[in-house]
Amino acid sequence: MRLDKYLKTARILKRREAAKELALQGRIWVNERVAKPSSEIKIGDLIRIRFGYRLLEIRVTDIQKQVSKQNAQTLFEILKEEKIDEED
Protein backbone atom coordinates (compact mmCIF):
# COMPACT_ATOMS: atom_id res chain seq x y z
CA MET A 1 0.00 0.00 0.00
CA ARG A 2 1.20 3.52 -0.74
CA LEU A 3 2.52 5.55 2.20
CA ASP A 4 0.05 8.42 1.78
CA LYS A 5 -2.91 6.05 1.59
CA TYR A 6 -1.70 4.05 4.62
CA LEU A 7 -1.36 7.16 6.81
CA LYS A 8 -4.92 8.18 5.96
CA THR A 9 -6.40 4.68 6.37
CA ALA A 10 -4.67 4.25 9.75
CA ARG A 11 -5.98 7.72 10.68
CA ILE A 12 -2.53 9.01 11.57
CA LEU A 13 -3.25 11.96 9.28
CA LYS A 14 -6.75 13.11 8.38
CA ARG A 15 -6.19 13.66 4.67
CA ARG A 16 -4.15 11.84 2.06
CA GLU A 17 -3.13 15.23 0.63
CA ALA A 18 -1.58 16.17 4.01
CA ALA A 19 0.46 12.96 3.97
CA LYS A 20 1.59 13.73 0.43
CA GLU A 21 2.70 17.26 1.37
CA LEU A 22 4.68 16.08 4.43
CA ALA A 23 6.43 13.44 2.33
CA LEU A 24 7.29 15.93 -0.42
CA GLN A 25 8.78 18.23 2.25
CA GLY A 26 11.06 15.40 3.43
CA ARG A 27 9.31 15.08 6.81
CA ILE A 28 8.48 11.35 6.59
CA TRP A 29 11.02 8.53 6.79
CA VAL A 30 10.40 4.84 6.20
CA ASN A 31 13.08 2.54 7.62
CA GLU A 32 15.47 5.49 8.10
CA ARG A 33 15.13 6.72 4.49
CA VAL A 34 13.27 9.82 3.33
CA ALA A 35 10.04 8.56 1.78
CA LYS A 36 7.96 9.63 -1.20
CA PRO A 37 4.15 9.60 -1.03
CA SER A 38 4.19 6.56 -3.34
CA SER A 39 6.61 4.53 -1.18
CA GLU A 40 5.29 1.01 -0.62
CA ILE A 41 4.56 0.17 3.01
CA LYS A 42 4.93 -3.37 4.38
CA ILE A 43 4.18 -4.92 7.76
CA GLY A 44 7.14 -4.32 10.08
CA ASP A 45 8.21 -1.02 8.47
CA LEU A 46 9.24 1.81 10.78
CA ILE A 47 7.69 5.17 9.90
CA ARG A 48 8.90 8.45 11.40
CA ILE A 49 6.82 11.59 10.85
CA ARG A 50 7.78 15.11 11.81
CA PHE A 51 4.93 17.58 11.93
CA GLY A 52 5.31 20.93 13.57
CA TYR A 53 6.92 20.44 16.95
CA ARG A 54 6.05 16.73 17.08
CA LEU A 55 7.96 13.62 16.12
CA LEU A 56 5.99 10.38 15.83
CA GLU A 57 7.62 7.01 15.31
CA ILE A 58 5.45 3.97 14.56
CA ARG A 59 5.78 0.35 13.45
CA VAL A 60 3.32 -0.99 10.87
CA THR A 61 1.53 -4.01 12.37
CA ASP A 62 -1.19 -4.56 9.74
CA ILE A 63 -2.30 -3.25 6.35
CA GLN A 64 -5.95 -3.10 5.32
CA LYS A 65 -7.68 -1.22 2.51
CA GLN A 66 -10.53 -0.13 4.77
CA VAL A 67 -10.81 -0.10 8.53
CA SER A 68 -13.30 1.30 11.01
CA LYS A 69 -12.36 4.23 13.21
CA GLN A 70 -12.30 1.95 16.27
CA ASN A 71 -9.94 -0.55 14.63
CA ALA A 72 -7.59 1.97 12.97
CA GLN A 73 -5.20 1.85 15.92
CA THR A 74 -4.61 -1.87 15.33
CA LEU A 75 -2.74 -1.04 12.10
CA PHE A 76 0.26 0.43 13.93
CA GLU A 77 2.17 0.52 17.19
CA ILE A 78 3.49 3.81 18.55
CA LEU A 79 7.17 3.45 19.40
CA LYS A 80 7.95 7.07 20.26
CA GLU A 81 6.06 10.33 20.41
CA GLU A 82 7.86 13.47 21.49
CA LYS A 83 7.92 17.21 21.21
CA ILE A 84 10.99 18.65 19.52
CA ASP A 85 12.59 22.06 19.23
CA GLU A 86 12.12 23.71 15.84
CA GLU A 87 15.57 25.01 14.87
CA ASP A 88 15.22 25.32 11.08
C-alpha positions, 0 to 999 in steps of 0.5 A: 500500500502507498505511504500516503494512503496508509497514513490516511487509512490508519488515521494518523493523518486526516487527509491523504493530501496532508500525507503527500505534502509532508512526504514531499517536504522530506518530513516522513522517513520509512526505515530510516530513508526519506520517503515519497508519497508513493513509497510502498509500506509493508508490515514491520516497516518503521515510519517516522513523521515530523509535523510541527513540533512533534515527532511520531515514530510507529511500526506498521503491524497490519495493512488493510484497505478499509478499517473502522475508526475503532480498529484503525489503531490496530494497524500500527504501534506507537514506538515514540512520540515526542515534542521537539525544538524547531531550529530550522 
